[in-house]
Amino acid sequence: MHEETTDWYYDNPVIPGFHPDPSVCRVGEDYYLVCSSFEYFPGVPLFHSRDLVHWRQIGNVLDRPAQLPLPPDASASDGIYAPTIRHHDGRFWLITTNVSEGGNFIVSAERPEGPWSDPVWIDLPGIDPDLAWDEDGDCWCAFQGVGVARIDPEAGKVLEGPIAAWSGTGLQWPEAPHLYRIGEWWYLMIAEGGTERGHTVAMARARTPRGPWEPAPSNPVLTHRGTAHPVQSTGHADLVIGPDGEYWMVLLATRPRGYSPGFHVLGRETFLTPVAWEDGWPVVGPVNLRERGPGSPRPVERAARRDDFDAPALDPRWISPRSRPDDSWSLVERPGWLALHATGSTLDRPGCTLLGRRQEHQESRTAALLDPGSGRAGLSIRVDEGHHYDLEVADGQVDVIARIGPLRHRVATRPVPPGPVTLVITTGPAGERPPVDGQPTGLHVAAPDLIAFHVGEDLLAELDGRYLSTEVATGFTGRVIGLYATEGTAWADWFEHGPLDAP
């Protein structure tokens, strides 16, 4: 049980922004966590922590094109689904699914920072594969459905099975299975009910990975479905022993805002919650925005994080849709600047040059100093090719452009002098709708937020944030804010992203 062992609290989510399907492993005093990355390259962000609360991204597992083959026209929300990370016999192992190319595969590494191996493909159905080793050293893989198989992870061979396991309580999409040996039991934890508001975590146990499986009498062990809790869609969880010696759960959840049905704009995020055990079963939740923490307290960083492009390599937080050709960007052509070479003429189709960062704060400020040269470039806040707002500079003017489904509209325009220009995008609380023709509307905004576009301190336009939400755009990702070029070459001197109220 989690008693009053510590007197500090942490804020959820512990990894904010589009970081879904978390999986975690412990190696000594260190914790390593990975998340789904879908159609973005590099894939599978990798985080390190000593207390399960303060996480730092140390790399991406799939950081070479050979590890992450994606078709140039791979659909948004395809790509890499639900990795599992484990440490066994002195080596790190990761299994995941490329739904766009090849299916399930395994990579491994001696060190979490890599290099990680090329994929070892394995002929197993479904998505969301898991790895667990028994006392004899045999490796077991569970997968969506739910089934289990005994495998050789080095050769990618199925040695036994697949064997039908426990498929949950009858809700849709039994998925995200994880196997654990705890005491005398093997536990099988799954998600079901779909990854939307009906999401749940359910448990079963057996004496061996082959079953038979006994469901928990109080399933689901965690859900927020049908509640007014500010945290929703709780599910797709993993268990780990924390620095306090107790079990903790990492899981995905969302923070919807705005009028019914509510809109979550950052995607599914990584939350942390304590786990108690009663009569041999876990007791979890509800998952709160503020929880009592494990380990020792440390202040949480609230300042904006800035990149001056002075390092010899890109920060691992930078991602690009589908690929990032070497000739599409450079840190050395103009020292201290990020060069962007256009590879496509529009953000409305795959193939453009865009380097972005996940939006991490519901109320945020993102700014960049951009030199468009003689080309066309800007700052975009996006969910996919059909849902993005752009602050674009070309031909001596800056435009605010909205792409919402089949509609593309220039919302505002303003002349700017030649040379570098400071572009700013903020996301803030929704209040009244912006004025129309200079006149207040008096209408309430039902959106989750308002997205504002500035050149320096000058406001050009405000747009409704609901159109850049999962509930409108659909899919499994969240907002990404990025620098792009669609004509010629542009350069960025710096980029920063942080809370709207950051000092």
C-alpha positions as CSV (number, residue, x, y, z in Angstrom):
1,M,0.0,0.0,0.0
2,H,1.1,3.6,-0.6
3,E,1.3,5.2,2.8
4,E,2.3,8.7,3.8
5,T,6.0,8.0,2.9
6,T,6.6,11.3,1.2
7,D,5.3,14.8,1.5
8,W,5.6,16.1,-2.0
9,Y,3.4,16.0,-5.1
10,Y,3.9,16.0,-8.8
11,D,1.7,17.2,-11.7
12,N,0.3,14.9,-14.3
13,P,1.0,14.3,-17.1
14,V,4.6,13.5,-16.4
15,I,5.4,13.5,-20.1
16,P,3.1,16.1,-21.7
17,G,2.1,16.3,-25.3
18,F,1.8,13.6,-28.0
19,H,3.5,10.8,-26.0
20,P,1.0,7.8,-26.1
21,D,1.3,4.1,-25.3
22,P,4.0,4.4,-22.7
23,S,6.2,1.4,-21.8
24,V,8.8,1.5,-19.0
25,C,11.6,-0.7,-17.6
26,R,13.8,-0.3,-14.5
27,V,17.6,-1.0,-14.6
28,G,19.1,-0.5,-11.1
29,E,18.1,3.1,-10.1
30,D,17.4,4.1,-13.7
31,Y,14.1,4.1,-15.6
32,Y,13.7,4.1,-19.3
33,L,10.4,4.9,-21.1
34,V,9.3,4.8,-24.7
35,C,6.2,5.9,-26.6
36,S,4.5,5.4,-30.0
37,S,5.6,7.8,-32.7
38,F,3.3,6.8,-35.7
39,E,4.3,8.4,-39.0
40,Y,7.0,10.6,-37.6
41,F,10.8,10.2,-38.0
42,P,12.9,9.5,-36.0
43,G,10.7,7.0,-34.2
44,V,10.0,5.8,-30.7
45,P,11.2,8.6,-28.3
46,L,13.3,7.3,-25.4
47,F,13.2,9.0,-22.0
48,H,15.3,8.5,-18.8
49,S,14.4,9.2,-15.2
50,R,15.5,8.4,-11.7
51,D,12.2,9.0,-10.0
52,L,9.4,8.3,-12.6
53,V,8.4,11.9,-12.5
54,H,11.2,14.0,-14.1
55,W,11.9,12.6,-17.5
56,R,14.5,13.7,-20.1
57,Q,14.5,12.6,-23.7
58,I,17.9,11.0,-24.4
59,G,17.2,9.8,-28.0
60,N,15.0,8.0,-30.4
61,V,15.2,4.2,-30.7
62,L,14.5,4.2,-34.5
63,D,16.9,6.9,-35.7
64,R,18.0,5.4,-39.0
65,P,15.9,5.1,-42.2
66,A,16.8,1.3,-42.3
67,Q,15.1,0.8,-39.0
68,L,11.9,2.8,-39.9
69,P,10.8,2.1,-43.5
70,L,7.7,4.2,-44.2
71,P,6.1,4.7,-47.6
72,P,6.4,8.3,-48.8
73,D,2.6,8.5,-48.7
74,A,2.0,6.6,-45.5
75,S,-1.2,7.9,-43.9
76,A,-1.2,10.0,-40.9
77,S,-1.5,7.9,-37.7
78,D,0.1,4.9,-39.5
79,G,3.7,3.9,-38.8
80,I,5.0,2.8,-35.4
81,Y,2.4,1.5,-32.8
82,A,2.9,0.7,-29.2
83,P,6.5,-0.3,-28.4
84,T,7.4,-2.3,-25.3
85,I,10.9,-1.8,-23.7
86,R,12.5,-4.4,-21.5
87,H,15.9,-5.2,-20.0
88,H,17.1,-8.8,-19.9
89,D,20.4,-10.5,-19.4
90,G,22.4,-7.3,-19.7
91,R,20.7,-6.1,-22.9
92,F,17.8,-3.7,-23.8
93,W,15.1,-5.1,-26.0
94,L,12.3,-3.3,-27.8
95,I,9.4,-4.8,-29.7
96,T,6.9,-2.8,-31.7
97,T,4.8,-2.8,-34.9
98,N,5.3,-0.9,-38.1
99,V,1.7,-1.0,-39.5
100,S,2.8,0.6,-42.7
101,E,5.6,-1.7,-43.6
102,G,6.5,-5.1,-42.3
103,G,4.5,-5.7,-39.1
104,N,6.1,-6.7,-35.8
105,F,9.8,-6.5,-35.2
106,I,12.4,-6.4,-32.4
107,V,15.5,-4.2,-31.9
108,S,18.1,-4.4,-29.2
109,A,21.0,-2.5,-27.8
110,E,23.7,-2.8,-25.1
111,R,23.1,0.8,-24.0
112,P,19.8,2.7,-24.0
113,E,21.3,5.6,-25.9
114,G,22.1,3.1,-28.7
115,P,23.0,2.3,-31.3
116,W,20.0,0.0,-31.6
117,S,20.1,-2.9,-34.0
118,D,18.4,-3.2,-37.3
119,P,14.9,-4.7,-37.1
120,V,14.5,-8.4,-36.6
121,W,11.1,-9.2,-38.1
122,I,8.8,-11.7,-36.4
123,D,5.8,-13.5,-38.0
124,L,3.1,-12.8,-35.3
125,P,-0.3,-11.2,-35.9
126,G,-1.8,-8.1,-34.5
127,I,-0.2,-5.0,-32.9
128,D,1.0,-3.9,-29.4
129,P,3.5,-6.8,-28.9
130,D,5.1,-7.4,-25.5
131,L,8.2,-9.2,-24.2
132,A,8.6,-11.2,-20.9
133,W,11.1,-13.8,-19.8
134,D,10.3,-16.8,-17.5
135,E,12.5,-18.4,-14.9
136,D,13.9,-20.8,-17.5
137,G,15.0,-17.9,-19.7
138,D,12.3,-18.5,-22.3
139,C,11.0,-15.3,-24.0
140,W,7.2,-14.9,-24.3
141,C,5.4,-12.4,-26.6
142,A,1.8,-11.3,-26.0
143,F,0.0,-9.4,-28.7
144,Q,-3.3,-7.8,-29.6
145,G,-6.2,-10.2,-29.5
146,V,-5.0,-11.4,-27.0
147,G,-2.6,-14.3,-27.8
148,V,0.8,-15.4,-26.5
149,A,3.8,-17.2,-28.1
150,R,7.2,-18.4,-27.0
151,I,9.8,-16.9,-29.3
152,D,13.5,-16.5,-30.0
153,P,13.9,-12.7,-29.9
154,E,17.4,-12.8,-31.5
155,A,16.3,-14.8,-34.5
156,G,12.7,-13.6,-34.7
157,K,11.3,-17.1,-34.7
158,V,8.1,-18.4,-33.1
159,L,9.0,-21.5,-31.1
160,E,5.5,-22.3,-29.6
161,G,2.1,-21.0,-30.4
162,P,0.4,-18.6,-30.9
163,I,-1.8,-19.7,-28.0
164,A,-5.1,-18.0,-27.3
165,A,-5.0,-16.2,-24.0
166,W,-7.5,-14.0,-22.2
167,S,-9.3,-11.5,-24.4
168,G,-10.7,-9.3,-21.7
169,T,-14.3,-8.7,-20.4
170,G,-15.9,-8.4,-23.8
171,L,-15.3,-4.8,-24.7
172,Q,-13.9,-3.8,-28.1
173,W,-10.2,-3.8,-29.0
174,P,-8.5,-6.0,-26.4
175,E,-4.9,-4.8,-26.9
176,A,-1.8,-3.4,-25.2
177,P,-1.0,-6.7,-23.4
178,H,1.8,-6.9,-20.9
179,L,2.9,-10.0,-19.1
180,Y,4.5,-9.9,-15.6
181,R,5.8,-12.5,-13.1
182,I,4.8,-11.2,-9.7
183,G,5.2,-13.7,-6.8
184,E,3.7,-17.0,-7.7
185,W,1.5,-15.6,-10.5
186,W,1.8,-14.5,-14.1
187,Y,-0.3,-11.4,-14.6
188,L,-1.7,-10.3,-18.0
189,M,-2.7,-6.6,-18.1
190,I,-4.5,-5.4,-21.2
191,A,-6.4,-2.3,-22.4
192,E,-9.9,-2.6,-23.9
193,G,-12.9,-0.5,-24.8
194,G,-11.0,1.5,-27.5
195,T,-8.5,4.2,-26.9
196,E,-11.2,6.9,-26.7
197,R,-13.4,7.8,-23.7
198,G,-14.3,4.1,-23.1
199,H,-10.7,3.1,-22.5
200,T,-10.0,0.7,-19.6
201,V,-7.3,-1.4,-18.0
202,A,-8.2,-5.0,-17.1
203,M,-6.2,-7.8,-15.5
204,A,-6.1,-11.6,-15.4
205,R,-3.6,-14.1,-13.9
206,A,-2.4,-17.6,-14.4
207,R,0.3,-19.9,-13.1
208,T,2.1,-20.0,-16.4
209,P,2.1,-17.8,-19.6
210,R,0.1,-20.6,-21.3
211,G,-2.9,-20.1,-18.9
212,P,-5.6,-20.8,-18.0
213,W,-6.4,-17.2,-17.1
214,E,-8.4,-16.0,-14.1
215,P,-9.9,-12.5,-14.6
216,A,-9.7,-10.0,-11.7
217,P,-13.0,-9.9,-9.8
218,S,-13.2,-6.1,-10.0
219,N,-12.3,-5.6,-13.7
220,P,-11.7,-3.0,-15.0
221,V,-9.0,-2.2,-12.5
222,L,-8.9,1.3,-14.0
223,T,-11.2,3.5,-16.1
224,H,-12.6,7.0,-16.1
225,R,-15.4,6.3,-18.6
226,G,-18.7,7.9,-17.9
227,T,-17.1,10.4,-15.4
228,A,-16.6,14.1,-15.3
229,H,-13.0,13.7,-14.3
230,P,-10.6,16.2,-16.2
231,V,-8.4,13.2,-17.1
232,Q,-10.1,10.9,-19.7
233,S,-9.3,7.9,-21.9
234,T,-7.1,6.2,-19.2
235,G,-5.6,3.0,-20.5
236,H,-2.7,1.3,-22.3
237,A,-0.6,0.9,-19.1
238,D,2.6,-0.6,-17.9
239,L,3.8,-1.5,-14.4
240,V,7.1,-0.8,-12.7
241,I,8.5,-0.8,-9.2
242,G,9.3,2.7,-8.1
243,P,12.1,4.2,-6.1
244,D,9.9,3.8,-3.0
245,G,9.7,0.0,-3.5
246,E,6.0,0.2,-4.5
247,Y,4.4,-0.5,-7.8
248,W,3.5,2.4,-10.1
249,M,1.7,2.5,-13.4
250,V,2.5,4.6,-16.5
251,L,-0.5,5.0,-18.8
252,L,-1.9,7.1,-21.6
253,A,-4.7,9.6,-21.0
254,T,-6.1,12.8,-22.4
255,R,-7.1,16.2,-21.1
256,P,-10.2,17.3,-23.1
257,R,-11.4,20.9,-22.9
258,G,-14.1,23.0,-24.4
259,Y,-17.8,22.4,-24.9
260,S,-19.3,18.9,-25.4
261,P,-17.9,16.5,-26.6
262,G,-14.7,18.1,-25.4
263,F,-11.5,18.3,-27.5
264,H,-8.1,17.0,-26.7
265,V,-5.4,18.8,-28.8
266,L,-2.1,17.6,-27.4
267,G,-2.8,14.0,-28.2
268,R,-2.7,11.2,-25.7
269,E,-0.1,11.9,-23.0
270,T,1.9,9.9,-20.4
271,F,0.5,9.9,-16.9
272,L,1.8,8.2,-13.7
273,T,-0.3,6.8,-10.8
274,P,0.3,4.7,-7.8
275,V,-0.8,1.0,-7.6
276,A,-1.9,-0.8,-4.4
277,W,-2.4,-4.5,-4.1
278,E,-5.4,-6.2,-2.3
279,D,-6.0,-10.0,-2.3
280,G,-3.5,-10.5,-5.0
281,W,-4.9,-7.9,-7.4
282,P,-3.9,-4.3,-8.3
283,V,-6.0,-1.4,-7.1
284,V,-5.6,1.7,-9.2
285,G,-7.0,5.2,-9.6
286,P,-8.5,7.5,-10.2
287,V,-5.6,9.1,-12.1
288,N,-5.3,12.7,-10.9
289,L,-3.7,15.8,-12.3
290,R,-1.9,16.1,-8.9
291,E,-0.5,13.0,-7.2
292,R,1.7,12.1,-4.2
293,G,5.1,11.4,-5.6
294,P,7.7,8.7,-5.2
295,G,11.4,9.3,-4.5
296,S,12.7,12.8,-3.6
297,P,11.1,16.1,-4.6
298,R,12.7,18.3,-7.2
299,P,11.3,21.4,-8.8
300,V,9.6,21.0,-12.2
301,E,11.0,23.0,-15.1
302,R,8.6,25.7,-16.2
303,A,10.9,27.8,-18.4
304,A,10.6,27.8,-22.2
305,R,13.1,25.4,-23.9
306,R,15.2,27.1,-26.5
307,D,17.2,25.7,-29.4
308,D,19.9,28.0,-30.8
309,F,21.1,25.3,-33.3
310,D,24.6,25.6,-32.0
311,A,25.1,21.9,-31.2
312,P,26.7,19.5,-33.7
313,A,23.5,17.4,-33.9
314,L,19.8,18.0,-33.7
315,D,18.1,17.7,-30.4
316,P,16.2,14.4,-30.3
317,R,12.9,16.1,-29.8
318,W,12.8,17.3,-33.4
319,I,10.6,15.1,-35.6
320,S,9.5,15.1,-39.3
321,P,6.6,13.5,-41.1
322,R,7.7,10.1,-42.6
323,S,11.3,10.9,-43.3
324,R,14.0,13.5,-43.0
325,P,16.3,13.4,-46.1
326,D,19.9,14.5,-45.3
327,D,19.7,17.1,-48.1
328,S,16.6,18.7,-46.7
329,W,18.3,20.3,-43.7
330,S,21.7,21.3,-42.3
331,L,23.3,22.7,-39.2
332,V,26.6,23.6,-40.9
333,E,25.8,25.5,-44.0
334,R,25.2,28.7,-42.0
335,P,26.8,28.1,-38.5
336,G,24.3,28.8,-35.7
337,W,21.3,28.5,-38.0
338,L,19.1,25.6,-39.1
339,A,18.9,25.5,-42.8
340,L,15.7,24.1,-44.4
341,H,15.7,23.1,-48.1
342,A,12.3,22.7,-49.7
343,T,11.5,19.2,-50.9
344,G,7.8,19.7,-51.5
345,S,5.7,22.7,-52.5
346,T,2.9,22.4,-50.0
347,L,2.2,21.3,-46.4
348,D,-1.1,19.8,-47.7
349,R,0.6,16.7,-49.1
350,P,3.3,14.4,-47.8
351,G,6.9,15.2,-48.9
352,C,7.4,18.6,-47.5
353,T,10.4,19.8,-45.4
354,L,9.2,20.2,-41.9
355,L,11.0,19.9,-38.5
356,G,8.7,20.1,-35.6
357,R,8.3,19.6,-31.9
358,R,5.4,18.2,-30.0
359,Q,3.2,20.8,-28.4
360,E,3.7,20.1,-24.7
361,H,1.6,22.7,-22.9
362,Q,-2.2,23.4,-23.2
363,E,-1.4,27.2,-22.9
364,S,1.8,27.7,-24.8
365,R,4.1,30.1,-26.6
366,T,6.2,29.1,-29.6
367,A,8.6,31.5,-31.3
368,A,11.3,31.4,-33.9
369,L,13.6,33.8,-35.8
370,L,13.2,32.9,-39.4
371,D,15.1,34.2,-42.5
372,P,13.0,33.1,-45.5
373,G,15.6,34.2,-48.0
374,S,14.0,34.4,-51.4
375,G,11.8,31.3,-50.8
376,R,8.6,30.5,-48.9
377,A,8.8,29.3,-45.3
378,G,7.2,29.6,-41.9
379,L,6.0,28.2,-38.6
380,S,3.2,25.7,-38.7
381,I,1.0,24.1,-36.0
382,R,-0.4,20.8,-37.3
383,V,-2.1,17.5,-36.7
384,D,-1.8,16.2,-40.3
385,E,-1.7,17.4,-43.9
386,G,-5.4,18.2,-43.8
387,H,-5.4,20.1,-40.5
388,H,-2.8,22.8,-39.9
389,Y,-2.5,26.5,-39.4
390,D,0.6,28.2,-40.9
391,L,2.3,31.5,-40.3
392,E,4.1,31.9,-43.6
393,V,6.6,34.4,-45.0
394,A,7.2,34.9,-48.7
395,D,7.4,37.8,-51.3
396,G,7.7,40.5,-48.6
397,Q,4.6,39.6,-46.7
398,V,3.5,37.2,-43.9
399,D,0.2,35.3,-44.2
400,V,-1.9,33.3,-41.7
401,I,-3.2,30.3,-43.6
402,A,-5.8,27.8,-42.3
403,R,-6.2,24.3,-43.8
404,I,-9.2,22.5,-42.4
405,G,-10.2,19.4,-44.2
406,P,-10.8,20.3,-47.9
407,L,-10.8,24.1,-47.2
408,R,-7.7,26.3,-47.4
409,H,-8.0,30.0,-46.6
410,R,-5.7,33.0,-46.2
411,V,-7.0,34.5,-42.9
412,A,-4.7,37.5,-42.6
413,T,-1.7,39.2,-44.4
414,R,0.8,41.9,-43.6
415,P,3.9,43.3,-45.3
416,V,7.3,42.6,-43.7
417,P,10.7,44.0,-44.5
418,P,13.4,41.7,-46.0
419,G,15.5,39.6,-43.7
420,P,14.8,37.6,-40.5
421,V,11.4,38.0,-38.9
422,T,10.2,36.8,-35.5
423,L,7.2,34.5,-35.8
424,V,5.1,33.6,-32.7
425,I,2.2,31.2,-32.2
426,T,0.4,31.1,-28.9
427,T,-2.3,28.8,-27.6
428,G,-4.4,30.3,-24.9
429,P,-7.8,30.1,-23.1
430,A,-10.9,30.4,-25.2
431,G,-13.1,33.3,-24.3
432,E,-15.3,35.2,-26.8
433,R,-15.0,34.7,-30.5
434,P,-12.5,37.1,-32.2
435,P,-14.0,40.3,-33.7
436,V,-15.4,40.2,-37.2
437,D,-14.7,43.3,-39.3
438,G,-13.5,45.0,-36.2
439,Q,-16.7,44.4,-34.3
440,P,-17.0,42.2,-31.2
441,T,-19.3,39.2,-31.8
442,G,-20.3,38.6,-28.2
443,L,-20.4,34.9,-28.9
444,H,-18.9,32.3,-26.5
445,V,-16.1,30.1,-27.8
446,A,-16.8,26.5,-27.2
447,A,-13.2,25.6,-28.4
448,P,-10.5,24.0,-26.2
449,D,-8.3,27.0,-27.0
450,L,-7.6,30.0,-29.2
451,I,-4.5,29.9,-31.4
452,A,-3.0,33.3,-32.0
453,F,-0.4,34.3,-34.7
454,H,2.0,37.2,-34.2
455,V,4.8,38.8,-36.0
456,G,7.0,40.1,-33.2
457,E,4.5,41.7,-30.8
458,D,1.9,42.4,-33.5
459,L,-1.2,40.1,-33.5
460,L,-2.4,39.1,-37.0
461,A,-5.2,36.6,-36.3
462,E,-6.8,34.2,-33.8
463,L,-8.2,30.9,-34.8
464,D,-10.4,28.3,-33.1
465,G,-8.3,25.5,-31.8
466,R,-10.9,22.7,-32.1
467,Y,-10.0,22.2,-35.8
468,L,-6.6,21.0,-34.7
469,S,-7.9,18.4,-32.3
470,T,-8.3,14.6,-32.5
471,E,-12.0,14.9,-32.3
472,V,-12.0,16.9,-35.6
473,A,-8.9,15.6,-37.4
474,T,-9.3,12.0,-36.1
475,G,-6.3,9.7,-35.7
476,F,-3.9,8.9,-32.8
477,T,-1.5,11.8,-32.8
478,G,-1.4,15.3,-31.3
479,R,-0.3,18.8,-32.3
480,V,3.2,19.3,-33.6
481,I,4.6,22.9,-34.1
482,G,7.3,23.1,-36.7
483,L,9.5,25.1,-39.0
484,Y,9.0,24.5,-42.7
485,A,10.1,25.5,-46.2
486,T,8.1,24.9,-49.4
487,E,10.2,27.0,-51.8
488,G,13.9,27.6,-51.9
489,T,16.0,27.7,-48.7
490,A,15.2,29.2,-45.3
491,W,17.2,29.5,-42.1
492,A,16.1,29.6,-38.4
493,D,18.4,31.2,-35.9
494,W,16.5,29.9,-32.9
495,F,13.3,28.2,-31.8
496,E,11.7,28.1,-28.4
497,H,8.6,26.4,-27.0
498,G,7.2,26.7,-23.4
499,P,4.3,27.6,-21.2
500,L,2.4,30.8,-22.1
501,D,3.3,32.2,-18.7
502,A,6.9,31.1,-18.7
503,P,9.4,33.7,-17.4
